Amino acid sequence: MNLSNTLFNNLTNKLQLDTYLFEKEKVYVENLRNRIDYLKKLKEQNYKNLSVAEFTKLKQEQHINQDLMVMYIINISFLKANTTIHVSDIKGNIKLFYSAGSVGLTGKQKRKRRIAVVKLISLLIKKASFLSNKPVAVHLNNVNFYQSLIINKLKQALFIKVIKSFNQAPYNGCRKPKVRRKKYTKKFK
């Protein structure tokens, strides 16, 4: 009886999470529709009556509205001795920056990727309340095995539009230096 109750509870929790994510996505689609309608109205306006300055201003507004598909970029990097995460807008201005040291990890603890990533993502979600209703791009640098963990954690709180993975570490590493032979000298008696 208890097993069936726990299974039922797990299924209902997952369904509630899925419907919640579906509702969030519905809001984003409505926002995109509003932007499309706005652009259509701008095209319908008669540009002949506008001055050159007003015309260029309208064109810039159209360009800005088209770029609103992704509002912020979250960049997660695994370095040799540290783990960093930073949030920037689409123009490249950094809004937040955290490293493994900012969540209390020191020394060799910073290289423990699972612990560092989980703590950094939870800190990011707490501090970055401005990301909650915005479409976000995620850039992952040298994140091999933890990619699914990171994406699942971020999906729970954010609307991820684009995911890009940049693995800069070579598959078989750099060429090792040539091993020098030792010189043997005869000792004379």
QUILIN-V276463 format. One record per pair of residues at least 24 apart in sequence whose ideal C-beta (glycine too) atoms are under 6 Angstrom apart, sorted by the first residue. I is the first residue (numbers start at 1). J is the second residue. Records with the same first field share a line. If there is no record, write none. Layout:
BEGIN
I=J / J
END
This chain:
BEGIN
24=159
35=65
70=135 / 137 / 161
71=134 / 135
72=131 / 134 / 136
73=137
74=136 / 138
75=139
76=140
77=141
78=142 / 143
82=110
83=116
85=120 / 124
87=128
96=128
98=123
113=146
117=146 / 150
121=153
125=157
131=158
135=159 / 161
136=160
137=162
138=163
139=164
140=165
141=166
142=167 / 168 / 169
END
